[in-house]
Amino acid sequence: FSMESLAQNMNLDFTGNPDAKKTYISYESRSLTRSVNRNQEAPPMRIISHAHSTSDGGNRYKRAALVLDSISNENLRWPRSVDIATTRDSTMDSNVSVSNQIIVESEVLSYVKNKDLNAEMYANVLNHGLDVIKADLSKIKPPSAPSKGRNNQKLATTADLISLLLSCAQAVSASNARRAQEILKEIRQDSSPYGSDVQRLAHYFAEGLVARLSGTGGQLFTALSSNRPSAAKMLKAHHLFVEICPFVKVSHYFANRAIVKAAKGASRLHIVDYGILYGLQWPGLISALAEREGGPPSLRITGIELPQPQNSSERLEMTGRCLAEYARTYGVPFEFCPIATDWQNVDVRTLQKRPDEILVVNSIFRLRHLFDETVLASNPREVVLKNIFDMRPKIFIQGICNGNYNTPFFMSRFKEALTLFASKFDMLETTISSDNQERMMIEREIMGKAILNIIACEGQERVERPETYRQWQNRVQKAGFVQIALDQSLMRDVPTIVKRKYNKNFSIDQHGCWMLLGWKGKVFHGLSLWKPGNHSIN
């Protein structure tokens, strides 16, 4: 259909500029039930709904916004599948009930020779070592100085905004809503998602405090999780992040290097990835395996994700399609097994292990989403680690987000999170210009959403639960694993390359058998390799 014929078919009333990238269409809720002839040649799109209904004298009227993103006016095609998710609009009054918002989003994506992923280059480094990067360091241009933020309001000092945030948190903690609202007015005079790093930090923490005051944190977090940008847009933001920050590249190199070594000479390799999301770690490994002397092994990836209100299986299937296309392009026999469930439900029986395969378990920065003994008596963290131990992998690769705000005490959690995220916003301010759209997407979709969950959610609604690498070491050792010593050539070369290629404030350090990644002395991540011991301590 053209947009005009679609409007006629569904009795839709268009508003806004038809030439704009996004066109908003308002329609009555009865249009949702109308039968529409679907063109089977249309690319798969995702529809997430978020309309609201108001009550007026017993009559209920529903309206929704249909966002047509990056779709040509004359070539609009109705999607083959429709997913409707119920969310809550935080801007509504208490007498407003929530139904659905509709967003149409194309999800056509390929990882092959994708300039935002650049997996082929990573494979070259995996196969030939870090000397490949060393040879190119002289060609690297120094990063350009970021531009100043756009400050339409007076600029408050860091101390002012931090002090106001702490005072507001104290008022919220004491259930003093009037005082909290007064302080929030002061914060909003100087906070902005477009300003300096401190102004952006204050904006997102203030939004979290507002959600906590109103008791809508869990609903808002669910809505944001349901209404994320397309994979292609997230990949562009990922590309920016890996160019200015070494954490992702180093983590993937650390893990994939260990996998290549573990799979040497094997005919079958099975990777179990807890928290696979878009699977961006694996194209580089696939390319490296394709060039292995004697030919690549048969690769099976079990991609595990947490269940979502909707689209968890669809997103996993998209990841599988992208990886399968990539493996087919480079001649690597490939099998993808998607699992969307609570991670404690995945055990050795789920995997259907094959006797001739090398098994590797991988989780980079995602185990923080597991509940611990303070939330559920069953302690999912302990259960998952025990299940991994029972799988008897050749290696278990663990990457953790280093944080100390997994505590039920609100003020302690607030202060720890404020300190850590202040460092993260400072990192982005130092390395990326303030008006960069991908930077704002990272701050909004990743950092802002995490801040909301940390501040405004409790119990099982709070899924951002990082621990320090020392705490994780105790947990993993208790599960029966033995830590593998770090390769000292790796610890010699990686810090050298990071210092020469990235901002001088990034650090790569070692503590025991942990590789620690940080910024200005603050540890953000830890990486470690483990193997099953003779028996579990539990």
C-alpha positions in Angstrom: 0.0 0.0 0.0 0.9 3.7 -0.3 0.4 5.6 2.9 -2.7 7.2 1.4 -4.3 3.8 0.5 -3.4 2.4 3.8 -5.1 5.4 5.5 -8.2 4.9 3.3 -8.3 1.1 4.1 -8.0 1.6 7.8 -9.9 4.9 8.1 -6.7 6.6 9.4 -6.3 10.3 9.7 -2.8 11.4 8.9 -1.2 14.4 10.6 2.3 15.9 10.3 4.5 16.3 7.3 4.2 13.4 4.9 7.7 14.0 3.7 9.2 13.7 7.2 11.2 10.7 8.2 8.6 9.8 10.9 4.9 10.3 10.2 2.5 10.1 13.1 -0.9 8.7 12.4 -3.7 8.9 14.9 -6.6 6.5 14.7 -9.4 5.1 16.8 -8.8 1.8 18.6 -11.3 0.0 16.5 -8.9 0.2 13.6 -6.7 -2.3 15.4 -9.2 -5.0 14.7 -9.7 -4.2 11.0 -8.6 -6.8 8.5 -5.8 -5.7 6.2 -4.5 -7.5 3.2 -0.8 -8.2 4.1 1.7 -8.2 1.3 3.8 -11.3 1.7 6.8 -9.6 0.0 7.1 -7.1 2.8 10.2 -7.1 5.0 9.6 -8.2 8.6 8.7 -5.3 10.8 8.0 -5.0 14.5 5.0 -3.3 15.9 5.0 -2.3 19.6 1.9 -0.7 20.9 1.5 2.2 23.4 -1.9 3.8 23.1 -3.8 5.2 26.1 -7.5 5.5 26.8 -9.3 8.1 28.9 -12.5 7.8 30.7 -15.2 10.5 30.3 -18.8 9.9 31.6 -18.5 6.2 31.1 -17.3 6.5 27.4 -13.8 5.3 26.6 -11.9 6.8 23.7 -8.6 5.3 22.6 -5.9 6.9 20.5 -2.5 5.7 19.4 0.5 6.9 17.4 1.8 4.9 14.5 5.4 5.8 13.9 6.5 4.9 10.4 10.3 5.0 10.6 12.4 5.3 7.5 9.7 4.0 5.2 9.1 5.6 1.8 5.7 7.3 1.3 5.0 5.4 -1.9 6.4 2.0 -0.8 4.8 1.3 2.5 4.1 -2.4 3.0 2.1 -3.9 5.8 4.3 -6.1 8.1 3.9 -9.9 8.0 3.8 -10.1 11.8 2.4 -7.9 14.5 3.5 -7.8 18.2 1.4 -5.8 20.6 2.9 -4.9 24.0 1.0 -3.3 26.8 2.9 -0.4 28.5 2.3 2.5 30.8 2.6 6.2 29.9 4.2 8.0 32.9 2.7 11.4 31.8 -0.9 10.3 32.3 -3.1 11.3 35.2 -4.2 8.8 37.7 -7.7 8.6 36.0 -6.1 7.5 32.7 -5.8 3.8 31.9 -3.1 2.5 29.6 -3.5 0.3 26.6 -1.0 0.4 23.6 1.4 2.6 21.4 2.3 1.3 17.9 5.6 1.6 16.3 6.6 0.1 13.0 10.2 -0.7 12.7 12.2 -2.4 10.0 14.7 -5.0 11.3 16.6 -5.9 8.1 20.2 -6.3 9.1 23.3 -8.0 7.9 26.7 -8.5 9.6 28.6 -9.3 6.5 31.1 -6.6 5.7 29.2 -4.3 7.9 31.2 -1.1 8.5 29.7 -0.6 11.9 30.7 -4.0 13.0 34.0 -4.5 11.1 34.2 -8.2 12.1 36.6 -9.1 9.4 39.3 -6.8 10.8 38.8 -8.3 14.3 39.3 -11.8 12.8 42.6 -10.7 11.3 43.8 -9.7 14.8 42.5 -13.0 16.2 44.4 -15.0 13.7 47.6 -13.0 13.5 47.9 -11.4 16.9 48.1 -7.9 18.2 51.1 -7.1 16.0 48.5 -6.4 13.3 47.3 -3.4 15.3 50.7 -2.4 16.4 51.7 -2.0 12.8 48.8 0.4 12.1 49.1 2.5 15.2 51.3 5.1 13.5 48.4 5.7 11.0 45.9 6.5 13.7 44.8 10.1 13.9 44.5 11.5 17.4 40.9 11.8 18.5 39.4 15.2 17.8 38.6 17.4 20.8 34.8 17.2 21.6 32.8 20.3 21.3 31.2 21.9 24.3 27.7 21.0 25.3 24.7 23.0 24.4 23.8 24.9 27.5 20.6 27.0 27.1 20.4 27.4 30.9 22.9 28.6 33.4 25.7 26.2 34.1 25.8 24.9 37.7 28.9 23.6 39.2 29.4 19.9 39.6 29.3 20.2 43.4 25.9 22.1 43.2 24.2 19.5 41.1 25.7 16.5 43.0 24.7 18.1 46.3 21.1 18.7 45.1 20.8 15.1 43.8 22.0 13.7 47.2 19.6 16.0 49.1 16.7 15.0 46.8 17.5 11.3 47.3 17.5 11.9 51.1 14.1 13.5 50.8 12.7 10.7 48.7 14.2 8.1 51.1 12.4 9.9 54.0 9.1 10.0 52.0 9.2 13.8 52.1 7.6 14.4 48.7 7.1 18.1 49.1 10.8 18.7 49.9 11.8 16.3 47.1 9.7 18.2 44.6 11.2 21.6 45.6 14.7 20.2 45.1 13.7 18.6 41.8 12.6 22.1 40.5 16.1 23.4 41.3 17.8 20.5 39.6 15.7 20.9 36.5 16.8 24.5 36.1 20.3 23.3 35.3 20.0 19.6 34.2 19.6 18.7 30.5 20.1 15.7 28.3 22.0 18.0 25.9 24.3 19.8 28.3 27.6 19.0 30.0 28.3 15.6 31.4 27.2 16.7 34.9 24.0 18.2 33.5 23.2 15.0 31.7 24.0 12.9 34.7 21.6 15.1 36.8 18.9 14.9 34.2 18.8 11.1 34.2 19.1 10.7 38.0 16.4 13.3 38.5 14.1 11.3 36.1 14.8 8.3 38.2 13.9 10.1 41.4 10.6 11.3 39.8 9.7 7.8 38.9 10.5 6.5 42.4 8.3 9.3 43.9 5.4 8.4 41.6 5.8 4.6 42.0 6.0 4.1 38.2 9.6 2.9 37.9 8.9 -0.7 37.0 6.2 0.3 34.4 8.5 2.9 32.8 11.4 0.5 32.6 9.2 -2.1 31.0 8.0 0.5 28.5 11.5 1.6 27.6 12.7 -2.0 27.3 9.8 -2.7 24.9 10.4 0.4 22.8 14.1 0.3 22.0 15.7 1.5 18.8 16.2 -0.9 15.9 19.2 -3.2 15.8 20.7 -1.2 13.0 20.6 2.0 15.0 22.0 0.3 18.1 24.8 -1.1 15.9 25.7 2.4 14.8 25.9 3.5 18.5 28.0 0.4 19.2 30.4 1.4 16.4 30.9 4.8 17.9 31.4 3.3 21.4 34.0 0.8 20.3 35.9 3.5 18.4 36.2 5.8 21.5 36.3 3.2 24.3 38.4 0.0 24.3 36.2 -2.0 26.7 34.1 -4.0 24.2 37.0 -4.7 21.8 39.3 -5.8 24.6 36.6 -8.0 26.1 35.7 -9.7 22.8 39.4 -10.2 22.0 40.0 -11.6 25.4 37.1 -14.1 25.1 37.5 -15.1 21.4 41.3 -15.5 21.8 40.6 -18.0 24.6 38.0 -19.8 22.5 40.3 -20.2 19.5 42.9 -21.6 21.7 40.4 -24.0 23.4 39.1 -25.2 20.0 42.5 -25.9 18.4 42.2 -29.1 16.5 38.6 -29.7 17.4 36.0 -30.7 14.7 33.1 -29.4 16.7 32.7 -26.3 18.9 29.7 -25.5 21.0 29.5 -22.0 22.6 26.8 -21.3 25.2 26.4 -17.6 25.4 24.4 -16.2 28.4 23.1 -12.8 27.3 23.8 -13.0 23.6 21.5 -10.1 22.6 22.6 -9.2 19.0 25.5 -11.6 19.0 28.1 -8.9 18.0 30.9 -10.9 19.6 30.6 -13.8 17.2 31.2 -12.6 13.6 34.8 -11.9 14.3 35.3 -15.4 15.8 33.5 -17.0 12.8 35.8 -15.2 10.4 38.8 -16.3 12.4 37.6 -19.9 12.4 37.0 -19.8 8.7 40.8 -19.2 8.1 41.9 -21.9 10.6 44.5 -24.3 9.2 42.9 -27.5 8.3 39.5 -25.9 7.9 36.9 -24.5 10.4 35.1 -26.6 13.0 31.4 -27.1 12.9 30.1 -24.3 15.1 27.0 -24.5 17.3 26.0 -21.4 19.4 23.3 -21.7 22.0 22.1 -18.1 22.5 20.4 -17.5 25.8 18.4 -14.4 26.7 16.1 -13.4 29.5 12.4 -13.5 28.7 10.9 -10.2 27.7 7.3 -9.0 27.7 7.4 -9.5 24.0 9.9 -9.9 21.1 12.5 -11.9 23.0 12.2 -14.9 20.7 11.9 -12.6 17.7 15.1 -10.8 18.6 16.9 -14.0 19.2 15.8 -15.3 15.8 17.0 -12.2 14.1 20.4 -12.7 15.8 20.4 -16.3 14.6 19.6 -15.2 11.0 22.4 -12.6 11.0 25.0 -15.1 12.4 23.8 -17.9 10.1 24.2 -15.6 7.0 27.7 -14.6 8.2 28.8 -18.2 8.8 27.4 -19.2 5.4 29.3 -16.4 3.7 32.6 -17.5 5.1 32.0 -21.3 4.8 31.7 -22.2 8.5 29.2 -25.0 9.3 26.8 -23.3 11.7 23.9 -24.1 14.0 22.0 -21.7 16.2 19.9 -22.7 19.2 17.9 -19.8 20.7 16.6 -20.0 24.3 14.5 -17.3 25.9 13.9 -18.3 29.5 15.0 -17.6 33.1 18.7 -18.6 33.1 18.4 -20.9 36.1 16.2 -23.1 33.9 19.1 -23.9 31.5 21.0 -26.9 32.5 23.2 -29.7 31.0 20.1 -31.5 29.7 18.9 -28.4 27.8 22.1 -28.2 25.8 21.9 -31.8 24.4 25.7 -32.1 24.6 27.4 -34.1 21.9 30.3 -36.4 22.8 32.7 -35.0 20.2 32.3 -31.3 20.8 34.3 -28.8 22.7 32.0 -26.9 25.1 32.7 -23.2 26.0 30.5 -21.1 28.2 30.6 -17.3 27.7 28.9 -14.4 29.5 30.2 -10.9 28.9 28.7 -8.2 31.3 25.3 -9.9 31.6 25.3 -12.0 34.8 24.5 -8.8 36.7 20.9 -9.3 35.6 20.5 -12.4 37.7 18.8 -12.2 41.1 20.7 -13.2 44.2 19.8 -14.5 47.6 18.4 -11.1 48.8 15.6 -11.4 46.2 14.9 -15.1 45.9 15.7 -17.8 48.4 16.5 -20.1 45.5 19.4 -17.7 44.6 19.5 -17.8 40.8 23.2 -16.7 40.7 24.2 -19.8 42.7 21.9 -22.0 40.5 23.2 -20.7 37.2 26.9 -21.1 38.3 26.1 -24.6 39.5 24.4 -25.5 36.2 27.4 -24.2 34.3 29.7 -26.3 36.5 27.6 -29.4 35.7 28.0 -28.7 32.0 31.8 -29.3 32.5 32.9 -26.7 29.9 36.5 -26.6 28.8 36.5 -23.0 29.8 34.0 -20.5 31.3 34.6 -16.9 30.2 33.3 -14.3 32.6 33.1 -10.6 32.0 31.5 -8.6 34.8 30.3 -5.0 35.3 32.2 -3.9 38.4 29.7 -2.2 40.8 28.8 -2.0 44.4 25.2 -0.9 44.3 23.4 -4.3 44.5 22.0 -3.4 47.9 18.4 -3.1 49.2 19.4 0.1 51.0 18.3 3.0 48.8 20.7 5.7 49.8 23.8 3.4 49.7 22.7 2.3 46.3 22.1 5.8 45.1 25.5 7.1 46.2 27.4 4.2 44.7 25.5 4.5 41.4 25.9 8.3 41.3 29.7 7.9 41.7 30.0 5.2 39.0 27.8 6.9 36.4 29.5 10.2 37.0 32.7 8.5 35.7 30.8 7.1 32.7 29.3 10.4 31.7 32.7 12.0 32.2 34.2 9.4 29.9 31.7 10.2 27.1 32.2 13.9 27.6 35.9 13.6 27.3 35.9 11.4 24.2 32.8 12.4 22.1 31.3 15.7 21.0 28.2 16.7 22.9 25.9 16.9 19.8 26.7 13.4 18.6 23.4 11.6 18.1 24.9 8.1 18.8 26.3 9.4 22.1 22.9 10.7 23.1 21.4 7.3 22.2 24.0 5.5 24.4 23.2 7.9 27.3 19.4 7.6 26.8 18.9 3.9 25.8 21.7 2.3 27.9 22.8 4.5 30.7 19.5 6.4 31.3 17.5 3.2 31.4 19.9 1.5 33.8 19.8 4.6 36.1 16.0 4.4 36.1 16.1 0.7 37.1 18.6 1.2 39.8 16.9 4.2 41.4 13.2 3.6 40.8 12.8 -0.2 40.9 12.8 -2.6 43.8 12.4 -6.4 44.3 12.2 -8.4 41.1 11.6 -5.3 39.0 15.2 -4.2 39.7 17.4 -6.1 37.3 20.6 -3.9 37.4 22.4 -5.7 40.1 26.2 -5.6 39.6 28.7 -6.8 42.1 32.5 -6.3 42.4 34.9 -8.7 40.7 36.0 -9.8 44.2 32.4 -10.8 45.1 32.1 -12.6 41.8 35.3 -14.5 42.4 34.0 -15.8 45.7 30.7 -16.9 44.0 32.4 -18.7 41.1 35.0 -20.4 43.3 32.3 -21.6 45.6 30.5 -23.1 42.6 33.7 -25.3 42.1 35.6 -23.4 39.4 39.3 -22.8 39.3 40.6 -19.6 37.9 43.0 -19.7 34.9 46.1 -17.6 35.0 46.2 -14.6 32.6 48.5 -14.8 29.6 51.3 -12.4 30.4 51.9 -11.6 26.8 48.3 -10.5 26.6 48.7 -8.3 29.7 51.8 -6.8 28.2 50.4 -6.0 24.7 46.8 -4.9 25.4 47.7 -2.0 27.8 50.3 -0.8 25.4 47.9 -0.7 22.5 45.1 0.9 24.5 47.4 3.7 25.7 48.5 4.4 22.2 45.1 4.2 20.5 42.7 5.5 23.1 42.4 8.4 25.5 45.2 8.3 28.1 42.7 8.0 31.0 41.7 4.5 30.0 43.5 1.8 32.0 44.1 -2.0 31.6 45.3 -3.5 34.9 45.7 -6.9 36.5 44.7 -8.1 39.9 45.3 -11.7 40.5 43.8 -13.6 37.6 41.5 -10.7 36.6 42.0 -8.2 33.8 40.5 -4.9 34.9 39.2 -2.2 32.6 38.8 1.3 33.9 38.7 5.0 33.5 40.6 7.5 35.6 41.3 4.8 38.2 37.7 3.6 38.5 37.3 0.0 37.5 34.3 -0.5 35.2 34.8 -4.2 34.1 36.6 -7.3 35.0 37.5 -10.3 32.8 38.5 -13.8 33.9 38.8 -17.4 32.6 37.7 -20.4 34.6 37.7 -24.2 34.4 35.7 -26.7 36.4 37.5 -28.1 39.4 37.2 -31.6 40.7 34.1 -30.9 42.7 31.7 -28.1 43.7 32.0 -26.6 47.2 28.2 -26.4 47.4 
